[in-house]
Protein backbone atom coordinates (compact mmCIF):
# COMPACT_ATOMS: atom_id res chain seq x y z
CA UNK A 1 0.00 0.00 0.00
CA UNK A 2 2.83 2.43 0.84
CA UNK A 3 4.45 1.68 -2.52
CA UNK A 4 1.35 2.92 -4.32
CA UNK A 5 1.32 6.01 -2.10
CA UNK A 6 4.93 6.85 -2.93
CA UNK A 7 4.30 6.23 -6.62
CA UNK A 8 1.39 8.68 -6.45
CA UNK A 9 3.61 11.29 -4.75
CA UNK A 10 6.23 10.79 -7.46
CA UNK A 11 3.60 11.20 -10.17
CA UNK A 12 2.32 14.41 -8.58
CA UNK A 13 5.89 15.71 -8.41
CA UNK A 14 6.46 14.85 -12.07
CA UNK A 15 3.24 16.64 -13.03
CA UNK A 16 4.41 19.75 -11.19
CA UNK A 17 7.68 19.67 -13.10
CA UNK A 18 5.79 19.31 -16.40
CA UNK A 19 3.43 22.10 -15.46
CA UNK A 20 6.39 24.35 -14.61
CA UNK A 21 8.02 23.59 -17.96
CA UNK A 22 4.81 24.32 -19.87
CA UNK A 23 4.17 27.54 -17.97
CA UNK A 24 7.72 28.81 -18.52
CA UNK A 25 7.41 28.05 -22.22
CA UNK A 26 4.04 29.83 -22.41
CA UNK A 27 5.46 32.93 -20.73
CA UNK A 28 8.43 33.04 -23.09
CA UNK A 29 6.30 32.48 -26.18
CA UNK A 30 3.72 35.07 -25.09
CA UNK A 31 6.48 37.61 -24.56
CA UNK A 32 7.92 36.82 -27.98
CA UNK A 33 4.46 37.14 -29.58
CA UNK A 34 3.97 40.49 -27.87
CA UNK A 35 7.34 41.84 -29.00
CA UNK A 36 7.16 40.56 -32.58
CA UNK A 37 3.40 40.92 -33.16
CA UNK A 38 3.37 37.21 -34.00
CA UNK A 39 -0.27 36.19 -34.33
CA UNK A 40 0.42 32.48 -34.84
CA UNK A 41 2.60 32.30 -31.72
CA UNK A 42 0.00 34.19 -29.70
CA UNK A 43 -2.72 31.77 -30.81
CA UNK A 44 -0.58 28.79 -29.82
CA UNK A 45 -0.12 30.21 -26.31
CA UNK A 46 -3.86 30.81 -25.95
CA UNK A 47 -4.65 27.28 -27.10
CA UNK A 48 -1.96 25.65 -24.92
CA UNK A 49 -3.35 27.24 -21.75
CA UNK A 50 -6.15 24.66 -21.65
CA UNK A 51 -3.54 21.90 -21.28
CA UNK A 52 -2.00 23.68 -18.28
CA UNK A 53 -5.47 24.05 -16.77
CA UNK A 54 -6.18 20.34 -17.32
CA UNK A 55 -2.94 19.31 -15.61
CA UNK A 56 -3.85 21.48 -12.64
CA UNK A 57 -7.31 19.92 -12.34
CA UNK A 58 -5.86 16.40 -12.55
CA UNK A 59 -3.07 17.16 -10.10
CA UNK A 60 -5.43 18.69 -7.54
CA UNK A 61 -7.89 15.81 -7.89
CA UNK A 62 -5.10 13.29 -7.33
CA UNK A 63 -3.79 15.20 -4.32
CA UNK A 64 -7.23 15.39 -2.71
CA UNK A 65 -7.85 11.71 -3.44
CA UNK A 66 -4.48 10.81 -1.92
CA UNK A 67 -5.24 12.92 1.14
CA UNK A 68 -8.57 11.15 1.61
CA UNK A 69 -7.31 7.62 1.01
CA UNK A 70 -3.87 7.69 2.63
CA UNK A 71 -4.29 10.27 5.41
CA UNK A 72 -0.66 11.39 5.20
CA UNK A 73 1.08 13.15 8.06
CA UNK A 74 4.19 15.28 8.51
CA UNK A 75 6.35 15.58 5.39
CA UNK A 76 3.97 13.70 3.10
CA UNK A 77 1.10 15.96 4.10
CA UNK A 78 3.20 19.06 3.48
CA UNK A 79 4.19 17.73 0.05
CA UNK A 80 0.57 17.25 -0.97
CA UNK A 81 -0.64 20.60 0.35
CA UNK A 82 2.31 22.39 -1.23
CA UNK A 83 1.69 20.68 -4.56
CA UNK A 84 -1.88 21.99 -4.61
CA UNK A 85 -0.70 25.51 -3.84
CA UNK A 86 2.04 25.32 -6.46
CA UNK A 87 -0.34 24.03 -9.11
CA UNK A 88 -2.64 26.96 -8.43
CA UNK A 89 0.20 29.46 -8.80
CA UNK A 90 1.47 27.81 -11.97
CA UNK A 91 -2.01 27.78 -13.47
CA UNK A 92 -2.33 31.51 -12.78
CA UNK A 93 1.02 32.11 -14.49
CA UNK A 94 -0.33 30.23 -17.49
CA UNK A 95 -3.39 32.48 -17.41
CA UNK A 96 -1.09 35.51 -17.36
CA UNK A 97 0.73 34.19 -20.44
CA UNK A 98 -2.64 33.69 -22.15
CA UNK A 99 -3.59 37.28 -21.30
CA UNK A 100 -0.32 38.63 -22.73
CA UNK A 101 -0.90 36.58 -25.89
CA UNK A 102 -4.41 38.01 -26.17
CA UNK A 103 -2.99 41.53 -25.95
CA UNK A 104 -0.56 40.65 -28.75
CA UNK A 105 -3.46 39.29 -30.79
CA UNK A 106 -5.59 42.35 -30.10
CA UNK A 107 -2.89 44.74 -31.36
CA UNK A 108 -1.96 42.65 -34.42
CA UNK A 109 -0.47 43.57 -36.92
CA UNK A 110 1.12 46.28 -34.78
CA UNK A 111 3.38 45.56 -31.83
CA UNK A 112 1.94 46.33 -28.41
CA UNK A 113 5.29 47.71 -27.28
CA UNK A 114 6.18 51.22 -28.49
CA UNK A 115 9.55 51.31 -30.29
CA UNK A 116 11.03 53.60 -27.63
CA UNK A 117 10.34 50.96 -24.92
CA UNK A 118 11.41 47.82 -26.74
CA UNK A 119 14.92 47.86 -25.28
CA UNK A 120 13.63 48.27 -21.73
CA UNK A 121 11.07 45.52 -22.23
CA UNK A 122 13.62 43.06 -23.64
CA UNK A 123 15.87 43.63 -20.67
CA UNK A 124 13.07 42.49 -18.30
CA UNK A 125 11.53 39.73 -20.40
CA UNK A 126 11.34 36.28 -18.82
CA UNK A 127 14.18 34.02 -19.79
CA UNK A 128 15.05 30.47 -18.74
CA UNK A 129 18.48 31.62 -17.54
CA UNK A 130 16.79 33.61 -14.75
CA UNK A 131 15.20 30.45 -13.33
C-alpha positions, 0 to 999 in steps of 0.5 A, a space after each residue: 500500500 505504501 508503494 502505491 502512495 509513494 508512486 502517487 507522490 512521485 507522479 504528482 511531483 512529475 506533473 508539477 515539473 511538467 506544469 512548470 516547464 509548460 508555464 515557462 514556455 508559455 510565458 516566453 512564447 507570449 512575450 515573444 508574440 507580444 514583441 514581434 506581433 506574431 499572431 500564430 505564436 499568440 494563438 498557440 499560447 492561448 490554445 496551450 493554456 487549456 492543457 496547463 489548466 487540465 494538468 492542474 485539475 488532474 493534479 489537484 484531484 489526485 492530491 485530494 484523493 491521496 489525502 482522503 485515502 492515505 491520510 498522510 502526516 508530517 512531510 507527506 502531508 506538506 508535500 501534498 498541500 504544497 503541490 496543490 498551492 504550487 499548481 494553483 500558482 502555476 495555473 495563474 502564471 499560465 493564465 497571465 501568459 494567455 492574457 499577454 498573448 491576447 494583448 498581442 493578438 488584439 494589437 496585431 499587426 502592430 506591436 503592443 510595445 512602443 519602439 522607444 520601450 522595446 529595449 527596456 522591455 527586452 531587458 526584463 523579459 522572462 528568460 530560462 536563464 533567470 530560473 
